[in-house]
Amino acid sequence: MREANINLLREVIRWNYQQYVKKEKSIDEDDLAHLEEVYEAYSRLGGNGTATRWMNELKNLPRS
């Protein structure tokens, strides 16, 4: 179950990374705050690696 949760949370981060970073869009403060909460849960479950890089790139996007 833990592994399934990690994978689901990672997918949420990946999808948003593709929607914002890959398409060179700005990100709304509320969307970023939500993603940070998702990432914190992901991290607490033991997730790390690529999603950490994705989050860093999402945090560096211009705000809309």
C-alpha positions in Angstrom: 0.0 0.0 0.0 2.9 2.4 0.8 4.4 1.8 -2.5 1.1 2.4 -4.3 0.7 5.7 -2.5 4.3 6.8 -3.4 3.6 6.0 -7.0 0.3 7.9 -7.0 1.8 11.0 -5.4 4.8 10.9 -7.8 2.4 10.8 -10.7 0.6 13.9 -9.5 4.0 15.7 -9.3 5.0 14.4 -12.7 1.8 15.4 -14.4 2.1 18.9 -13.1 5.7 19.1 -14.1 4.7 18.2 -17.6 1.9 20.8 -17.6 3.9 23.7 -16.3 7.6 23.2 -16.8 7.6 21.3 -20.1 5.1 23.8 -21.6 7.0 26.8 -20.1 3.9 28.1 -18.2 3.8 30.1 -15.0 2.3 28.5 -12.0 -0.4 29.8 -9.6 0.5 30.2 -5.9 -2.4 27.9 -4.9 -1.4 25.2 -7.3 2.2 25.3 -6.1 1.1 25.2 -2.5 -1.0 22.1 -3.2 2.0 20.5 -5.0 4.2 21.2 -2.0 1.8 19.4 0.3 1.7 16.5 -2.1 5.5 16.4 -2.2 5.7 16.5 1.6 3.4 13.5 1.8 5.5 11.8 -0.9 8.7 12.6 0.9 7.4 11.4 4.3 6.5 8.0 2.7 10.1 7.7 1.5 9.9 9.0 -2.0 12.8 11.0 -3.4 14.9 11.3 -6.5 13.4 12.6 -9.7 10.3 14.1 -8.1 12.6 16.3 -6.0 14.2 17.7 -9.1 10.7 18.2 -10.6 9.6 20.1 -7.5 12.7 22.3 -7.6 11.9 23.2 -11.2 8.2 23.9 -10.4 9.2 26.2 -7.5 11.5 28.2 -9.8 8.7 28.9 -12.3 7.3 32.4 -12.6 4.1 32.9 -10.7 0.8 33.8 -12.4 
